[in-house]
């Protein structure tokens, strides 16, 4: 019998799954711009990538299947409405911003120093939001950002 304390257990991992409209273009972005590494090419439109000590999956969207009969996977429809993001903690946000821009990343704005953190946002080719963020030393001022 399985105990209610048997989840999570040793060896379990959390991975993020990103949907791409153009697999090759998105794979190039994550490898060439961000510097991720392909760990395993699972199929011609699915791979496991490694970045910053974490792993994530990249694939194309698809319709319902037997195990998700009412669910369709799709890339973001509106890049200005976000339900999740990839958050990348860096030691120097300004330096990371310059390196990623030199590789072709397009940021929404240059890094903003909020006092308690410095952050900048960019999108992948499908509009997935990514945040690079650096911890600051000062406390936030109420109401400055969400």
VENHU-V635776 format. One record per pair of residues at least 24 apart in sequence whose ideal C-beta (glycine too) atoms are under 8 Angstrom apart, sorted by sequence separation. I is the first residue (numbers start at 0). GAP is how many residues later the second one is. D is the distance in whole Angstrom. If there is no record, write none. Layout:
# VENHU-V635776
I | GAP | D
I | GAP | D
This chain:
# VENHU-V635776
93 | 24 | 7
114 | 24 | 7
115 | 24 | 4
92 | 25 | 4
114 | 25 | 6
92 | 26 | 6
113 | 26 | 6
114 | 26 | 7
92 | 27 | 6
29 | 28 | 6
55 | 30 | 8
113 | 30 | 6
26 | 31 | 6
113 | 31 | 6
25 | 32 | 6
99 | 32 | 7
14 | 33 | 8
22 | 35 | 7
96 | 35 | 7
22 | 36 | 7
51 | 36 | 6
84 | 36 | 8
95 | 36 | 5
22 | 37 | 5
50 | 37 | 8
15 | 38 | 8
17 | 38 | 6
19 | 38 | 6
95 | 38 | 8
14 | 39 | 8
16 | 39 | 7
17 | 39 | 7
19 | 39 | 7
20 | 39 | 7
92 | 39 | 6
14 | 40 | 5
15 | 40 | 4
16 | 40 | 5
17 | 40 | 5
18 | 40 | 7
19 | 40 | 6
20 | 40 | 7
92 | 40 | 6
14 | 41 | 6
15 | 41 | 7
17 | 41 | 7
18 | 41 | 7
19 | 41 | 8
92 | 41 | 4
12 | 42 | 7
14 | 42 | 6
16 | 42 | 7
18 | 42 | 5
85 | 42 | 7
87 | 42 | 7
89 | 42 | 5
91 | 42 | 6
84 | 43 | 7
85 | 43 | 8
86 | 43 | 8
87 | 43 | 7
89 | 43 | 7
90 | 43 | 7
78 | 44 | 6
84 | 44 | 4
85 | 44 | 5
86 | 44 | 5
87 | 44 | 5
88 | 44 | 6
89 | 44 | 6
84 | 45 | 6
85 | 45 | 7
87 | 45 | 7
88 | 45 | 7
84 | 46 | 6
86 | 46 | 6
88 | 46 | 7
81 | 47 | 5
78 | 48 | 3
77 | 49 | 8
75 | 50 | 6
78 | 50 | 7
74 | 51 | 4
75 | 51 | 4
74 | 52 | 7
75 | 52 | 6
74 | 53 | 7
18 | 54 | 5
20 | 54 | 5
18 | 55 | 6
19 | 55 | 6
16 | 56 | 8
18 | 56 | 5
33 | 66 | 7
32 | 67 | 6
33 | 69 | 8
15 | 70 | 7
32 | 70 | 4
31 | 71 | 6
32 | 71 | 5
33 | 71 | 8
31 | 72 | 8
32 | 72 | 5
29 | 94 | 7
28 | 95 | 5
28 | 96 | 5
33 | 96 | 8
25 | 98 | 6
25 | 99 | 5
24 | 100 | 5
25 | 100 | 6
21 | 103 | 7
20 | 104 | 8
21 | 104 | 8
19 | 105 | 7
20 | 105 | 5
17 | 106 | 7
19 | 106 | 5
18 | 107 | 7
17 | 108 | 8
17 | 110 | 6
